[in-house]
Every structure is written in structure tokens, then in C-alpha cells.
Amino acid sequence: MLPSENHFTIPNLDKYVHIILFGSFVFLWSFYYLGKQDRNNSSYRYSVIIFIVACLYGTAMEYIQKYFIPNRDFDIYDIAADIVGALAGFLFVRLTYSWFRN
């Protein structure tokens, strides 16, 4: 637990952290696997798999917190933030990979 500071608060900061972490996770792993593929193969199969894994992981962690970790809360909005972040990372790698490919 972090100490509460009344003079420095950002509403829903934890949701932004979830979005950034899961977006970075999907973007970086997708970029890595796209770089390993043959340049003539434009398949984004690995990116889709990574996106699905990230969504399942975020959902599973919330349920693990709910049922197995004392003093932790389950928050459906954390799952939503994880999925939004994963989707943002997926879309961002789709938009930017072709720029770096050449």
C-alpha cells in the first residue's frame, strides 16, 4: 500500500497504469515477434496471440486477487483497463511496424 497524499492525486491513476503496462506488454512482444518473421510474411498471428494472452492474464490476475490474495480487491474496471491497454498496444504496433520495417 502506498501512503496517501492529499495534495497529489490523479483520479483513476491505477487504471492508467494498467493501460500503460498492458499496452507496453503487447506492443513490445508483438514488435519483437514481428521482427523475427520473414519480411515477405505480413501475418500478425503472433500479435493476436499476444493480445489474447494479455487479456486472459489481466482477467485471471483479478480473479486470483479476489479469491486467493487477502486484502486485495477485485475490480472489473481493472480488467477493462487491461483490455483497453492490450488493444491500444496491438493497434499501435499495427500502425508503427511498417514504418520501422524498412
C-alpha positions as CSV (number, residue, x, y, z in Angstrom):
1,M,0.0,0.0,0.0
2,L,1.2,3.4,-0.9
3,P,0.8,6.3,1.6
4,S,-2.0,8.6,0.7
5,E,-1.0,12.1,-0.3
6,N,-3.8,14.6,-0.3
7,H,-2.0,17.3,-2.4
8,F,-1.1,15.0,-5.2
9,T,-3.9,12.9,-6.5
10,I,-4.7,11.8,-10.0
11,P,-8.2,10.3,-10.4
12,N,-8.1,6.7,-11.6
13,L,-4.3,6.6,-11.7
14,D,-4.3,2.8,-11.3
15,K,-6.4,2.4,-14.4
16,Y,-3.8,4.5,-16.4
17,V,-1.1,2.3,-15.0
18,H,-3.0,-0.8,-16.2
19,I,-3.4,0.6,-19.6
20,I,0.3,1.6,-19.9
21,L,1.6,-1.7,-18.6
22,F,-0.6,-3.9,-20.8
23,G,-0.2,-1.7,-23.9
24,S,3.6,-1.9,-23.4
25,F,3.4,-5.6,-22.9
26,V,1.5,-6.2,-26.1
27,F,3.4,-3.7,-28.2
28,L,6.9,-4.8,-27.2
29,W,6.3,-8.6,-27.5
30,S,4.4,-8.1,-30.8
31,F,7.2,-5.9,-32.2
32,Y,9.7,-8.5,-31.2
33,Y,7.9,-11.4,-32.9
34,L,7.1,-9.4,-36.0
35,G,10.8,-8.5,-36.3
36,K,11.7,-12.2,-36.3
37,Q,9.3,-13.1,-39.1
38,D,10.2,-13.3,-42.7
39,R,10.0,-9.9,-44.3
40,N,7.6,-11.2,-47.0
41,N,5.2,-12.6,-44.4
42,S,2.8,-9.9,-43.2
43,S,0.9,-12.2,-40.8
44,Y,0.0,-10.7,-37.5
45,R,-0.8,-14.0,-35.9
46,Y,1.7,-13.6,-33.1
47,S,0.3,-10.1,-32.3
48,V,-3.2,-11.6,-32.0
49,I,-2.0,-14.4,-29.8
50,I,-0.1,-11.9,-27.5
51,F,-3.2,-9.7,-27.3
52,I,-5.4,-12.7,-26.3
53,V,-2.8,-13.8,-23.7
54,A,-2.6,-10.3,-22.2
55,C,-6.4,-10.1,-21.9
56,L,-6.6,-13.6,-20.3
57,Y,-3.7,-12.8,-18.0
58,G,-5.3,-9.5,-16.8
59,T,-8.6,-11.2,-16.2
60,A,-7.0,-14.1,-14.4
61,M,-5.0,-11.8,-12.1
62,E,-8.1,-10.0,-11.0
63,Y,-9.8,-13.3,-10.1
64,I,-6.7,-14.5,-8.3
65,Q,-6.8,-11.3,-6.3
66,K,-10.4,-11.9,-5.5
67,Y,-10.2,-15.5,-4.4
68,F,-6.7,-16.2,-3.3
69,I,-5.0,-13.0,-2.0
70,P,-6.2,-11.5,1.2
71,N,-6.8,-7.7,1.4
72,R,-6.8,-7.3,-2.4
73,D,-9.9,-6.1,-4.3
74,F,-11.5,-7.4,-7.4
75,D,-12.2,-4.6,-9.9
76,I,-14.0,-5.1,-13.2
77,Y,-12.6,-1.8,-14.3
78,D,-9.1,-3.0,-13.9
79,I,-10.0,-5.8,-16.4
80,A,-11.4,-3.3,-18.7
81,A,-8.3,-1.1,-18.4
82,D,-6.1,-4.2,-19.1
83,I,-8.1,-5.0,-22.3
84,V,-8.0,-1.3,-23.4
85,G,-4.3,-1.2,-22.9
86,A,-3.7,-4.5,-24.8
87,L,-5.9,-3.3,-27.6
88,A,-4.0,0.0,-27.8
89,G,-0.7,-1.8,-27.9
90,F,-2.0,-4.1,-30.6
91,L,-3.2,-1.3,-32.7
92,F,-0.1,0.8,-32.1
93,V,2.2,-2.0,-33.3
94,R,0.0,-2.5,-36.4
95,L,0.3,1.2,-37.2
96,T,4.0,1.6,-36.5
97,Y,5.6,-1.6,-37.5
98,S,5.6,-0.8,-41.2
99,W,7.5,2.4,-40.6
100,F,10.4,0.6,-38.8
101,R,10.3,-2.4,-41.1
102,N,12.3,-0.9,-44.0
